[in-house]
Amino acid sequence: MSQTATLAFPPFSGMVKKLILINVVVYFAVLLLGRNGIRDEIYGAFGLVPVLAAHGRIWQLFTYAFLHADISHILFNMLALWMFGSTIEQYWGSRRFAEFFFFCAVGAALVTVFLAYTAGGFLSLRLNVPTIGASGGIYGVLLAFGMLFPDRQIFMFPWPFAIRAKYLVAILILIALAASLSGPNGVANVAHLGGALFGYLYLKFLPGRGLRFTTSEGYYGVLNAWHRWKRRQAGRKFKVYMRDHQDDPKRFIDEKEPRKPEDWNKKNGGGGPGGWVN
């Protein structure tokens, strides 16, 4: 069913608010520190440098998403996170939205590192050039919006017309693909595509409760399988023990004159043959 366009602004709260505030604080902190000439050092330490991330600086797979190059860079990313992410957070909840955002951001980083090593010459990717920005996570959010709300109409300011979400997402992905194949700035655009790819994988293959539910189900599945195996082993050992220590059934039978139950009772003072007593 088609969803009507609206000019209402999404709520500025929850995980989206926290992510935007963290990015803004980090951006201005880097600006202040950059006055002392260490901006490049910050990008080298916390941006995504493929050769460094592949040799132990794995925190770069996460921290690069909180760094931005200039005001237009952070403005576009945070505006997209607010406009599209707030709707998804309302639909999923804060925990799952945060999980999805960082799944896409880290996935985009992994794609960037992989392609820098395998197709760096073709895509103009260099192993020692840092990638920064939340665009990997943002493109994952855009893809999720297009898949969850495909017919929702979005106004493209300043143009006075609306476009359906699924078409907008397709256009943005095609632009990122073309840019990644056309020039030396391919690193950031590959990150865009990597975020969209991991967003698709998350929505397509993970269950409705998200990654944490999948991992916990897998953990408990393995644990239950271990307990079942232990029970089977204990059952086999018990059968072997009973087979090796079972009594001779003949010693309970008087072959000459089988006794009747009442004879047993008389011999034992009127009691029963023993066993559990209620």
BELTA-V847301 format. One record per backbone hydrogen bond with DSSP energy under -1.0 kcal/mol. NH is the residue of the N-H (numbers start at 0). CO is the residue of the C=O. Records with the same first field share a line. If there is no record, write none. Layout:
BEGIN
NH=CO + CO
END
This chain:
BEGIN
16=12
17=13
18=14
19=15
20=16
21=17
22=18
23=19
24=20
25=21
26=22
27=23
28=24
29=25
30=26
31=27
32=28
33=29
35=32
36=33
41=37
42=38
43=39
44=40
45=41
46=42
47=130
48=46
50=126
52=48
53=49
56=51
57=55
59=56
60=57
61=58
62=58
63=59
64=61
65=62
66=63
73=69
74=70
75=71
76=72
77=73
78=74
79=75
80=76
81=77
82=78
83=79
84=80
85=81
87=83
88=84
89=85
90=86
91=87
92=88
96=92
97=93
98=94
99=95
100=96
101=97
102=98
103=99
104=100
105=101
106=102
107=103
108=104
109=105
110=106
111=107
112=108
113=109
114=110
115=111
116=112
117=113
118=114
122=118
124=119
128=125
130=47
132=63
137=133
138=134
139=135
140=136
141=137
142=138
143=139
144=140
145=141
146=142
147=143
148=144
151=148
153=162
155=160
156=154
158=155
160=158
162=153
164=151
165=149
167=163
168=164
169=165
170=166
171=167
172=168
173=169
174=170
175=171
176=172
177=173
178=174
179=175
189=185
190=186
191=187
192=188
193=189
194=190
195=191
196=192
197=193
198=194
199=195
200=196
201=197
202=198
203=199
204=200
205=201
209=206
213=209
214=210
215=211
216=212
217=213
218=214
219=215
220=216
221=217
222=218
223=219
224=220
225=221
226=222
227=223
228=224
229=225
230=226
231=227
232=228
233=229
234=230
235=231
236=232
237=233
238=234
239=235
240=236
241=237
242=238
243=239
244=240
250=247
251=248
252=249
254=252
263=259
264=260
265=261
266=262
267=263
268=265
269=264
270=267
END
